[in-house]
Amino acid sequence: MKYDYLVVGSGLFGAIFAHEAKAKGKSVLVIDRRPNIAGNVYTEDVEGIHVHKYGAHIFHTNNKKVWDYITQFAVFNRFTNSPVANYKGELYSLPFNMYTFNKMWGVITPQEAEAKIAEQREAAGIREPRNLEEQAISLVGTDIYEKLVKGYTQKQWGRPCDQLPAFIIRRLPVRLTFDNNYFNALYQGIPIGGYTKMVENLLEGIEVRLNTDYLEDKEALDALADRVIYTGPIDAYFGYKLGYLEYRSVRFENELLDIPNFQGNAAVNYTDAETPWTRIIEHKWFEFGKDDQGNDLPKTVISREYSSEWKPGDEPYYPVNDEKNGALYQQYKALADQETRVVFGGRLGEYKYYDMDAVIASALACCERELG
């Protein structure tokens, strides 16, 4: 059988393209090397709890077009992301807000908090931040940087903060209010029933082949379709012939516990350098919110997250978007631009750190270019 499109990867980008292509009357085959659809947003049911198998995903956007599009395929709950930072047993509010500043310095008013940050910025002598460390101190001061940013960030990226680019932390929310909502987004939540069900709805009526590795059988699979939508790693597509792009990977240590409530919050970040994990996720609180309803389920599932440098065979999670990798990506992109039958898309295909709404916007833009 000949298809109009072969879509490599059943994550958000691939599923949206496949859905839109089918709606335009195109024949589509979706393949995925994993045994399940939905890519990194895959959720599986454990004791009635939707577990985010490849890390927590909280949908948030200010893009009404994206929100109107994705809510065709799922009803979203009203989950609000309000993580807690744990520094050696001291608990602080995230995002950084008046609760954080009060706990750290005893300040009461926004003016006092602002003055304290300005005082520490001045003492550090920072005018134009040149790296993540200087950017963080200029945003929140030295005390908060040392306790709540430095250790966590160095665990997350595997590099000292003064060797990381400033832009990584520029989107860090800092508020002189008591607002605990991490995302400053008009629309946010998590699909009721989990992300897997949402992606199933996107792929309804479309042929999907799982456990199928495109790069292992590329020639035969290419022969099935006129066009290929490729959402895997761009360097892997070209056999890493220019070298490996760098990623951070994440390992998850999951536990099913015989208690209804482990930490009372969906996410607790461990910000000291000594704790080996970056955060603990308690999945049931994504579903039920921060109230006693979750106690109706007698068990809970937690995931400890450990960040590591990616190596072949690991799952690539976060592109290391520094100058060196950016230059290498541009060389791969030049090769990709010469491919006449293949479109590269998504976080791995474009080597870009994408939030989910940005992936959806990018996929819809690709559909407009490709399908008209």
N, C-alpha and C positions, 0 to 999 in steps of 0.2 A: 504494500500500500504506500502511496506517495502522499505526504502531508505538505500543506503550505508552510507550516512552521514546526520546528523542533524547539521546544523550550527546555533548556538545561537548568534545572533547579526549580523546586516547587515552593520556595519562600514567597514573600510578599510580592517582589518584583515579577517573578516568573508567573505566579498565579494570576496577578492582575493582567499581565499581558495576555496570557492564555484565555482568560475570560473575555477580554475585549476583542481578541482575534476571532473567537468563536461567535461572538455577537455580530461580527461583521461578515459572518458566513464562511470563515476560513476553517480549514481542517488543521487540527493541532494535536501534537503528541508532546506530553510533558514527561520528562524523566528526572529521576533523583537518585543519587548514589546511596542515600540513607534508606532505611526500611520504613520510613514514614514521610508524609507530606509536611509542609509548613516551615521547613528550614529551621532557623533558630528561634522562631516564635512557637514552635511545637509545644503543646501542653498535653500531659497524660493524666488520666484519673488514677489517683492512689487514695483508697479509703474515702472516696467521695470528695477529695480535694484535687483541684486542678493544679498540677505541679508544672512549673515552667522549667522544662528539662534542660534547656540551654541558656539559663539565666533569666532573671526577671525582666519582663517587658511591660511597660506602662505606657499606654497610648496617650499622647498629648499633642495638641496642635492649635494654632490660631488660624489655620487655613480652612475656611468654610467649605471650599470646593472639595478638599480632601475628606473632611468630616462627613459631608453629605454623601460622598461616594462610598466610603468604607462602611457607614452605618446602614447601607442596603443589605449587608451580608451578616450583620450581627447587631444585637442590642447590647449597648455598653452599660456597665454599672457606673456608680458615681464615686469610684475610688479616687482618693486624693493622696498623692505621694507626700508623706511627711516622715522622712527617715530620722533616725536617732543616731548620734555619734557617741561611741563608747571609747573614752580615752582612759585606760587603766582604771576602769570602774566609775569614772566621772561621766555623767550623761549630759549631752548637749543637744539642742534642737538644730536640725538641718531643715531647710536652708538657714544660713546665718541670718539671724533676726534679733529682735530685742530680747527674746528669751535667752538666746545664746550670749548676748553681750551682758545681760544681767548676771547670768551664772558665772561668766568669765571675770567680770570686773566689778560687779555690784552696781552698775549704772542703772538709772531709772528712766531717764528721758532720752529721746533720739539725739538731742543736742550733746548730751554727755557722751553717748556712744560715738558720735561723729568726731567729737573732740579727741577722744581716746585713740581712735584709728589714725586721725591726722597727726597726733603726737608721736605715735610709733612709726608712721610713715616718714615723718621728718627726722626722727632719731636714726632711722636706717639709711637716710640720705638718698632716697629713691626719687628720681625726677621722671625719667623715661624708662619704664620696666623693660629689661632686655631678655628676661627669661621667666619661667613659671614662678620661681621663688620670689623674684622682685614684684611680679604682677600680683601674687597672692598677698604679700605684705602691704602693697599699695592699696589693695581692696579691703583687707580686714585687720591689718596690723600684725605685729610680730607674735604676740601671745597665741592668737587663734591659728596663725600659720604653723607655729611650732607644735601645737597640740592636735589640731584638727585637720590640717592639710598635708604637712610634710611627710609623715610616716605612711599615711594612706596612699598618697600619690606615688611615692617611691615604690611601694609594694605593687601598685596598679601598673606602673610603667616600667619598673625594673631599672630605673635610671635616677640619678640625683636630680632634685628639682631645679638646680641651677643649670642643668644640661637639657632641660625640656623647654620647648617654645612657649612663649607667654600666652599664645592664643588658646591653648588647651583649657585654661582656667578663666578666660574672659567671660564665659557665659555662666560662671558660678553665681547663683543668686545671692545677693547681699541686700538685706532690707532693714530699714530703720522703722519697721512696724512689727507687730506681733503675728504676722502672717506666716503660718507653717506650711503653706502649699509650695512644694519645691518647684513645680512647673508653673510659670506665669503664662498659663494657656487657658483660653476660653473653653476649649473642649478637651475633656480627658476622661479616662476610665479604662476598664478592661472588659473584653467581650464576655457576656454571660454565657457559660458553657465552654469557655476557653478559646484560645486562638485557633486550635486545630479545627474546631467546628466552623469557624469563620472562613478558614482557607478551604475546607470541604465545600462550603457554599460557593466560593469563587470558582472552584474547579468542577462544579456539578456538570455532568454530561460530557466531560473531557477525558480522553484516554490518558491514564497515568501509569507509568512503569517505574516501580521502585527497585531498589538494589541494582541500579543500572548506572555504571560509571562511564560517563561520556568519554573521558580521556583514554580509557582502556580500550574502547571500541569505536573510536572517533570516525574512522573511515566508513564503516558500515552504517553508523547512525546518521552521519552527514548525508548519506545516499538516500535516506528516507524522506528528506524534506528539501524544499526550495530555499528556505531561510532558517537561520539558527539564532535564537535569543539565548545568549550565554551569560549566566549569572555566577559562574565560579570564579576562582582567582585568576586574574589576567596573566600573571606570570606563569601559572601552571599550564594555561592554554598553550603558551609558546615554549613549553618544556623547560622553563627557567633558563633559557639560553643566554639571557643578559644578566643573570644572577637572581637571587631571591629577594623579593620585597619582604620587609619585616612586619610582623604582626605581634600583638600580645594575644596569648591564649588564656583560657580559664579552665580550671579543673573544679568539678563540683563533688563535694562529699555529702551525700544525702542520708538523712536518718528519719525513720518513722518512729515517733515517740508515743508511748502510752499515756500521754497527758493531753489535756485539751488546749493548753496555752503555754508556749515555751518562753516567748519574749514580749508578747503583748503588742507587737508591731510587725508590719510586713518586712521592713528592712532595718537592720542595725549595722552601721559601719564601725569597724574597729580601726581607729585612727593612729594607734601607737605602732611603732616599727616592729616591736617584739612579737605581737600576735601574728601568727603566720597567715591567717586568712584575712581577706579584705573586708568581708561582710558576711552576715548570716541572714538568709531570707527565710521567713516563715510563711509558707504559701497560702494557708487558709485565710490570712488577713487581706489578701488581694480580693478574695471573693466576697467576704462578709463585712468588710470595714472594721473599724476599731471599736467594736462593741461586744456585748456578751453573746450575740447570736452564734459566734464561732464556737462557743462552748457546747453547742448542741452536738458537735462532732467530738467524740471522746478522744480521738487521736490527732496528732499534728505531724506535719512533714517540714523539716528544716533542711536547708542547703548551706554548707559553708563553701565560700568561693575563694579559690587560690589562683592568683595571677601568675603567669609564667611567660617566658620568651617562647615564641612559636618556633617549632622545628617540624620538618616534614613528617606527616602522620598525625600531627595535632590538628585540632579545629582552629582555623584563624578567626579571631574575633574583632580585634581593634587594629586597624591600620596605624602604623607609626608614621604619622604625617609630618616628618621633619624634612629638612632640606635635602638630605642625601636620598631618602626614599622617594621624595617628590620628583627629583631629577630622574631616578630610575623608572618611575611610573611613566613619566613623559616619553621615555624611550619605548616602553611597551605600548603606550597609547599610539605612538607613531606607527608601530607594526599593526595594531588593531585597526587603525584608520585605513590600512591597505587591504583589509579583508572585505571582500565585496558581498559575501553572503551572510556574514556574522555581525550581530549587534551585541555589544558588551554593555551590561547594565547591572545595577545594584551595588551593594557595599563592596563586594569582592571584585566584581567586574570593572568597577570604576575606582577602586582603591581609595575609598572615601568613607569617613565616619558619618553614617547617616542615622538620624533618628527615624522611627517608623513612618512618620508623616512625610518626611523628605523622600523616603524610598517610594511611597505611594505617589507623591507628586512627580518624581522622576519617571516612574513607570507610566503614568498617564501621559506625560509629555512624550515619552517614547512611542506610546500607542498613537498619538496624534501625528507624529512624524512618519511612522511606519505604515499605519493603517488608514490615515486620512480622516 
